[in-house]
């Protein structure tokens, strides 16, 4: 995807004023990125939900009626992490998960997918997923070429959805220092504090200073919140 195309997508998204227009945007994004399915799904702290997606309506209705979010490895796996997850890296070992995927494929979903977890203000959680029928080799090539763009679009889309819904705003964000960015990036990638300190060749006490400074600048309630905000606002890329 060229830089101009990405800028065009961001500009198109900035023009959206309603949730219906976000649905239209997702449909257009699917065509631009030459992908079979794209899904944005958001749940706020009070349980309110919104989705913009390209799955067949019959599958969406079945998914909701059966409460498949309780067994869907994509939802369960992404809730525990910050970084994009290829679906084949998830745990599909139990029968319920395998049966679920079989039904999904029968309903027209592809066998490949990746999802981007997003955490917004006041406990909001969202997923942005891409799905396609493809070989492992072709899918790896596709994700290598486009996942960076889709990560950015996912966070812009989430910000726009929150704006339209009148959700809480994070307010202005102060710039992070290079060390603060390094710290939050490594934490977002799953390193523990000891591993981050070792990678940066600093003491854990010094690391704590960087974390607390970043939290203060971002107005974050804890370290996890700080990492989520840094990713959401594009201060770090993971």
NORCOR-V422454 format. One record per residue. RES is the residue in three letters. D_CENTER is the distance of its C-alpha to the mean C-alpha in whole Angstrom. Layout:
RES/D_CENTER, RES/D_CENTER
//
This chain:
UNK/19, UNK/21, UNK/21, UNK/22, UNK/20, UNK/17, UNK/19, UNK/20, UNK/17, UNK/16, UNK/20, UNK/20, UNK/17, UNK/19, UNK/21, UNK/20, UNK/22, UNK/21, UNK/18, UNK/21, UNK/20, UNK/16, UNK/17, UNK/19, UNK/17, UNK/14, UNK/18, UNK/19, UNK/16, UNK/16, UNK/20, UNK/19, UNK/17, UNK/19, UNK/17, UNK/18, UNK/15, UNK/12, UNK/10, UNK/9, UNK/10, UNK/10, UNK/13, UNK/14, UNK/17, UNK/20, UNK/18, UNK/18, UNK/16, UNK/15, UNK/13, UNK/14, UNK/14, UNK/17, UNK/18, UNK/22, UNK/23, UNK/25, UNK/22, UNK/20, UNK/23, UNK/24, UNK/20, UNK/21, UNK/24, UNK/24, UNK/21, UNK/19, UNK/16, UNK/19, UNK/19, UNK/16, UNK/15, UNK/11, UNK/11, UNK/13, UNK/12, UNK/8, UNK/10, UNK/12, UNK/10, UNK/7, UNK/7, UNK/7, UNK/9, UNK/12, UNK/13, UNK/17, UNK/16, UNK/15, UNK/19, UNK/20, UNK/24, UNK/25, UNK/27, UNK/25, UNK/21, UNK/23, UNK/25, UNK/22, UNK/21, UNK/24, UNK/24, UNK/21, UNK/22, UNK/26, UNK/24, UNK/23, UNK/19, UNK/19, UNK/19, UNK/17, UNK/13, UNK/10, UNK/6, UNK/3, UNK/3, UNK/4, UNK/8, UNK/10, UNK/14, UNK/16, UNK/14, UNK/12, UNK/9, UNK/6, UNK/5, UNK/5, UNK/8, UNK/11, UNK/14, UNK/17, UNK/21, UNK/22, UNK/23, UNK/22, UNK/23, UNK/22, UNK/18, UNK/18, UNK/20, UNK/17, UNK/14, UNK/16, UNK/17, UNK/14, UNK/11, UNK/11, UNK/12, UNK/9, UNK/7, UNK/9, UNK/9, UNK/6, UNK/7, UNK/10, UNK/10, UNK/9, UNK/12, UNK/14, UNK/13, UNK/14, UNK/17, UNK/19, UNK/18, UNK/20, UNK/18, UNK/19, UNK/18, UNK/18, UNK/21, UNK/21, UNK/20, UNK/23, UNK/22, UNK/22, UNK/24, UNK/24, UNK/24, UNK/22, UNK/19, UNK/20, UNK/20, UNK/17, UNK/15, UNK/17, UNK/16, UNK/12, UNK/14, UNK/15, UNK/19, UNK/21, UNK/23, UNK/26, UNK/24, UNK/23, UNK/26, UNK/28, UNK/26, UNK/26, UNK/30, UNK/30, UNK/31, UNK/29, UNK/31, UNK/30, UNK/26, UNK/27, UNK/28, UNK/25, UNK/22, UNK/25, UNK/25, UNK/21, UNK/21, UNK/24, UNK/23, UNK/19, UNK/21, UNK/19, UNK/20, UNK/20, UNK/18, UNK/15, UNK/15, UNK/16, UNK/13, UNK/10, UNK/12, UNK/13, UNK/9, UNK/9, UNK/12, UNK/12, UNK/15, UNK/14, UNK/12, UNK/11
//
